Amino acid sequence: MTHTTRNLLAASLAIGMLLGTSTAMAKDPPKTTDHPMTHADKNESTEPVSDTWITTKVKSDLLTSKAVAGTDVKVETVDGVVSLSGTVATQAEHDNAVKKAKAIKGVKSVDAGALTVAAAAAKR
């Protein structure tokens, strides 16, 4: 590396630090998946994902989703297995809740056996 190149790189890093921006090198392209990329997919860590983190992330995604009434869904995680319970208004909400949970990094499987659909429960 030439002296001029080193000076340009140092100046670029200094300006980036002053402006609060990163001048990091580009990352590898994202992995191809069959679900939309989540923040966790784009920012992978080598740290293991805890059950508490998974539960928090699933609940957060459900609460911010327009497709699921997240306040009516209880989320618990044990050893990477997410259990959803409660009542949702439609089968579509049920399916969306399961889909969102499965998309979270670290989720091994989703058990939605205790997540009921209000319309189906009313028919019983």
N, C-alpha and C positions, 0 to 999 in steps of 0.2 A: 504494500500500500504506500503510495507516495505521500510526501509531506502535505501537499495541497489537498489530497483526498482525505487524509486524516483531519485536517483543519476544517474542511467542509462538513465532515461527519460530526465532529465535535460541536461545530456551530449549530448544525441541525438539531442535535440532541439538546443543546442548551436552549434553543428557541422553543423546542417542543416542551421542555420542562417549564419554561416561563409561561407558556400559553396553556399549560395543563393538558396537552395532547400527547399522545403516544406516537413515537416514530418507530415502533417495533416492525420487524420483518413480517411479511404476509405469512399466514398460517397455511397448512395443507388445506386443499379443498375439503368441504364438508363431506361426510360419508353419505352414501345414497341409502335412503330408508324408505319404507312404505308409509311413513307418517310425516306430518309436517315437522320441520326442525324446531325444537324447543331451545330455549336459552341454554339449558344444560348440554344439549347436543353440540351447540356452537362453541361452548366454553368448557370443554372437557377437563377434568381434573384427575389426577392419579389417586386422589384420596377416595376411600370407600364411601359409598352412599349409605347414610344411616336410615333406620326405619323412621326416626323422627323427621328427618329431612324429607323423606318420601311423603309421609303423611302431610306435612306442611305444604309441600309443593302441589300435591294432588288437590288438597282443600283449596289452596289459593287459585289454582287453575279452574276449579269448579265455581268458585265464588265470582271470578271475573268473566265467566262464560255466559253468553246470552242464550246458549242452547241448553243449559242445565240450571235448575233452581238450586244452586249450591248450598243454600242455607238449610235445605231439607235433607241433605245427604251427610251421613256420619262416615268418617274415614278412619280406619285403623290399619296399621302395618306391623306385621311380625315376620321377620326374616325375609323381607322383600315381597311378601304376599300381601296385597292390599285387599281389605275387606270393606265393601260399601254397604251401608244399611240406611234405612229410612224410606221415605215415600217420595216419588216423583210423579208429575202429572201425566206423562205420556211414555209410551214405549221408546219414542225417539229420544227423550231426555235420559231414559235408562241407558240406551245404547251409547249416547254421547258421553255419559259419565264413565262408562266402562272404557270407551275409546280414549278419553282424556287420561284416565289412570294408567292405561297400558303404555301410553306414549312417554311416561316419565322415566328418566334414567334410573336404573336400579330396581325397577319393578320386575319381579320374576313372573307373577301372575296376578289376576284380579278375580276375587270371589264376590259376585254381586247377588248371591242367593238371598240375601236379606234386604235387597233393594227392591221395593215393590212399586208397582205402577198403580196410581190411585184409581184409574178407570177399571183396571182389572180387579183391584181389591173391593171396589164398590159392587161388582157383579156377584161376588161370593155370597 
